[in-house]
């Protein structure tokens, strides 16, 4: 698994990756798939840190990775 902090927040590009910035994906899906999954409830809801800043709790992303890993 990629190195992510134990607590804090992750921005969308840190979750789905950004090849132009050489940032690997934690969850290997596209941005639109991630946002559709958030809307449907498949992925955790975001937290608004400011009017233009949205992030996800690291704890929620770790839990998602663990549950997906357990399903295999």
C-alpha positions in Angstrom: 0.0 0.0 0.0 1.1 3.5 -0.7 2.4 5.6 2.2 -0.4 7.7 3.6 -0.6 9.3 7.0 -2.5 7.7 9.9 -4.7 10.7 10.4 -5.6 13.9 8.6 -7.2 14.5 5.2 -6.5 13.5 1.6 -7.4 15.5 -1.5 -9.0 13.8 -4.5 -5.7 13.8 -6.5 -4.0 12.0 -3.5 -6.7 9.3 -3.6 -7.1 8.6 -7.4 -3.5 9.7 -8.2 -2.1 12.3 -10.6 0.3 11.0 -13.3 1.4 14.5 -14.3 2.6 15.1 -10.7 3.9 11.5 -10.3 1.4 10.8 -7.5 0.3 7.1 -7.4 -3.3 6.2 -6.8 -4.4 4.7 -3.5 -7.7 3.7 -5.1 -7.1 3.0 -8.8 -10.2 4.5 -10.3 -10.8 7.6 -12.4 -11.9 10.9 -10.9 -15.4 10.6 -12.4 -15.8 7.0 -11.1 -14.7 8.2 -7.6 -17.2 11.1 -7.6 -20.0 8.9 -8.9 -19.1 6.4 -6.1 -19.3 9.1 -3.5 -22.7 10.2 -4.8 -24.0 6.7 -4.7 -22.6 6.0 -1.2 -20.1 3.4 -2.4 -17.2 5.6 -1.3 -17.0 7.7 1.8 -18.4 11.3 1.8 -16.1 14.2 1.6 -15.5 17.0 4.2 -15.6 20.6 3.1 -12.5 22.3 4.6 -13.4 25.6 2.9 -15.7 26.8 0.1 -13.2 25.6 -2.5 -11.4 22.7 -0.7 -12.9 19.3 -0.4 -11.0 16.4 1.3 -11.6 12.9 2.7 -10.7 11.6 6.2 -7.6 9.4 6.0 -9.3 7.0 8.4 -12.3 6.6 6.0 -9.9 5.8 3.0 -7.9 3.3 5.1 -11.1 1.6 6.1 -12.2 1.5 2.4 -8.9 -0.1 1.3 -9.1 -2.7 4.1 -12.7 -3.7 3.3 -11.9 -4.0 -0.5 -8.8 -6.0 0.4 -10.8 -8.3 2.6 -13.3 -8.9 -0.2 -10.7 -10.5 -2.4 
